[in-house]
Amino acid sequence: MHPARHISPCRRRAGASLGLTLLALALVGCSSGDTNTHARSSLLSGTRGGSVAAGQLAPAARLARRFATAYAHTIYRRRPPQLPGATAALRRDLSAAASRVPPARRGLHPRALAVTLRPHGAALAGVVKIGDGRSPPFSVGFFVRKQGSRWRVVTISPPS
């Protein structure tokens, strides 16, 4: 019998992130024999733009997950930090929204409970479910689009 090992929370999170990344890459490589891109919900097909190559979506998906996680952790701050991939216009919108956070939520520690990504034409639509342990979880949608040679988070929806 082996003695129990303590795994730090950082190492646990890193392992979970690696596992989720590998699972996502495995799912990206999977496809069904169905040729109707409107009927299947594969990460590689959108409802309007037809197929999107996995290599093209991988950088957008990585950025979307980084953005969603950082956004969830900072959603209650008075002055949100610069978030990964956010455009200047989006940063201004997020700063304005930060002034409307109820004072009772300022001291809470929100986190991303789940991140869902789906191709949407030439963009990647994301939804992050956020929980803070006290308030009911809520979701925020966002879009990632390619601008020039880089993927950028261009819009975000109000919490629902």
C-alpha positions, 0 to 999 in steps of 0.5 A: 500500500502506498502512502497518500500524497498531497497534490497542491491545488495549483498542480491539481488545476494544471492537471485538470486543465491539461486533461480538459485540453487533451479531451477537447483536442480529442473531440476536435479530431472526432467526426461522424460520417454525417455529411449534413453540417447543419444537423451535427454539433461538432466543434468543426462545423458551424451552422453557416460557414461550413467546415472550419479546420481544427488547426484554425479553431485551436488558437481561438479556443485557447484564447476563449478559455483563457479569457473566460477564466480571467473574466470570471475571476475579475468580474466583481472588481472595480477596475478590471485588469486587461483581459487576454485577447480583449479589444480596446472597445471591449475593455471600455465596455467592461470598465463601464460595467464594473461600475454597476457591480453591487457592493455586496458582491465586491468581496466574493471570489467568483470562478468559471464553473464551465466554458462552452464554445461553438463555431458561429460563422467565422467566429467562435461563440463562447459562454462562461458559467460563473459561480461565486459560492453565494449568488446563483450561478449565471452565464455570460456569452462572448464572441471571438473573431479573427482580426488581422492575423490574431483572434480577439474577444470582440463582444460580451453579453450581459449576465443571464 
